[in-house]
Amino acid sequence: MEIHLPTHKVLCSASLLLASLAAGHAQSTWDYSATPDKNWSTVTNWSTDASPAGTAVIFGNTGTTANSTTVGNIVDTSFTGANALSSLLYNQSATSATAWQVTQIGSGQTLTVNGAFTVGGYTSGNNFTQTAFTGGGALNINASSSSFLVSNGSNTSGGTGNLQARAVLDLSALSTFTANVSTFGVGSGNGAGYGTLYLADTSTITASTFTSGGSASIYNGNTSNTIYLGTTTTLNVGTLSLAGTRTFGQVKFRPASSGGANSSAVTGGTLKIRGADGVSGAAMLVGGWTGAFAANGSSVVDLTGGTVDAKVTTLKVGTTTTNNNANSVSATLTVDGSASVFNASGQVTVGETTGGTNGTLSGILNVTGGASFTADSILLGNQTAGAIATNGTFRVSGANTSVTVNNNLTTGSRSGTAAVSATVEVSAGTLLIGGNLAEGSGAANVNSTVNLSGGTIDLTHGNISVDTFSFTGGALKNVASFSAATTGGLSLLNSSSLEFGIDPSFTTLNLTGLLSLSGTSNLQLSLADGFAPGASFVLVSNDAAEAISGIFGTINGAAVGVGNTFFLTNDQGSFQYELSYTGGDGNDLVITAVPEPATCLLAGVGLVGLLWRGRSVRAARLSP
């Protein structure tokens, strides 16, 4: 026999269940009734008519206010040490966005919680649980074996779920927030709800896992979990998973239009990412989806306008393991800022599918604004199984942006049955690759593209093997071999530059296809200090009989001298070379040393002496 409880009893049951997290500890529930004040130290404001020190504190519907800035209760004395709370739960069950529990922590006061901290926690119903902390004091969650959760869910199944169920924690008007917990979750409870977190001006979070994303069991529609970063944020976490599971989300520095209690924008904010020990690297995932979708959507971690100091082991941007129901989903990570340093000791994967059918998954990684980014290797567009179209895009832009890939940058790998595409775009800055820029396994079914319109791609004597290479600006440097199956050959358009370093490790570029030069293209050559150059260097060796098309407009940015001559200079001196477009076997790009004038003069004097001696010998032989 089915038993149907009234809705209010279901909600009360849920509240009691959540409160049981503090089992074994006395409970104190806020029951403020307008007099005499809103202070925590006033014992009549609590259900026990006693201090809440050391107890499990609960805030329900009593004492809510109409917005996030109107204070409903005041921490007027510190709760630390033996007086710290055993847990703290905000579980008001409003059904509109106009009900808030607002806790003010006064300047110089600290509120410490030695157990679970929860805002919301419902798994059914249409609940709005909105909580804000304000003031110049500090909130400290010190519970290394407990959880931190900001989430409300719906039990709706088989579709979009209940898009209104939500939990919000606004710390934007609070001075300091620290959390040392086992798991830290925003919108990561059961059901289809979502969560929003505004971090404090200064926030430090230590956890085994930090997760922003909904339940894998129920899709939550297009609604996003959102995290707004404060001025200084430190994340010491073992695994950092943002905007994934079966939900979309966003992470960014708090803008002025965020709707938080602090209406001002964060300018010049900083985000530091480390492992849980605060020293090693974290495993980072942006947009890691494990469930099917009923609509298109995107997850975005946009760190524009701030400074990032990140140390990670692996980084994945956009992954899925199951069906997409013919929908398109994407994940984007943007690292920005001239002082930003992002270091991945392992592989960076952008766009990865490991199963499922239908739909499209896209991963996008942007490094811009002068940021420094280092990875052991990068894989764009990785389809290990299934039939979901898989795209990976990597963009480098902004003056002084520096990206170093210690090993290979792989443009697509396909073991499944759907299309795979990989795109590298460099418009400014430098992309330095210690290995090769080439397709991976299943290359015959991968579409790979490189667009170089500015900045520099330096292969450090590695190889390029892609389908399409568009070279409209910038510089291509130190390439050992080059092939572009679709575009064929290497075409330098506009003022693009082909660069070689003349040093003991010099490598000829072995070219498949035609070398085509525009009248404004540039040949850039540098001579390493301490290196005495040889007589001749084959810069480009063509694989076939095609003649080089066109000529360079400049060498090292200057007009070419008479007879295609130019000078290279290092600490050993200045050396004159001549450029030939018909060197080697007749169609190679070759530079050859021009003998010094003194050497030419000495050779001329020697020749005159030989001629004079020859004539003297002949005259002697003819005399009687």
Secondary structure as UniProt FT lines:
FT   HELIX           7..19
FT   HELIX           20..22
FT   TURN            23..24
FT   STRAND          27..30
FT   TURN            40..41
FT   HELIX           43..45
FT   TURN            47..48
FT   TURN            53..54
FT   STRAND          56..59
FT   TURN            62..63
FT   STRAND          73..75
FT   HELIX           81..83
FT   STRAND          87..90
FT   TURN            97..98
FT   STRAND          100..105
FT   TURN            107..108
FT   STRAND          110..113
FT   STRAND          117..120
FT   STRAND          128..151
FT   TURN            163..164
FT   STRAND          166..186
FT   STRAND          194..198
FT   STRAND          202..213
FT   TURN            221..222
FT   STRAND          224..229
FT   STRAND          232..245
FT   STRAND          248..253
FT   TURN            256..257
FT   STRAND          270..274
FT   TURN            276..277
FT   STRAND          282..289
FT   STRAND          297..302
FT   TURN            304..305
FT   STRAND          307..320
FT   TURN            325..326
FT   STRAND          328..335
FT   TURN            338..339
FT   STRAND          341..367
FT   TURN            369..370
FT   STRAND          372..396
FT   TURN            399..400
FT   STRAND          402..405
FT   STRAND          409..414
FT   STRAND          420..426
FT   STRAND          430..433
FT   STRAND          437..438
FT   TURN            441..442
FT   HELIX           443..445
FT   STRAND          446..466
FT   STRAND          468..484
FT   TURN            485..487
FT   STRAND          490..492
FT   TURN            494..495
FT   STRAND          497..502
FT   TURN            504..505
FT   STRAND          509..511
FT   STRAND          515..517
FT   TURN            519..520
FT   STRAND          522..527
FT   TURN            529..530
FT   STRAND          536..542
FT   STRAND          554..555
FT   TURN            556..557
FT   TURN            562..563
FT   STRAND          565..570
FT   TURN            571..572
FT   STRAND          573..583
FT   TURN            584..587
FT   STRAND          588..593
FT   HELIX           597..622
//
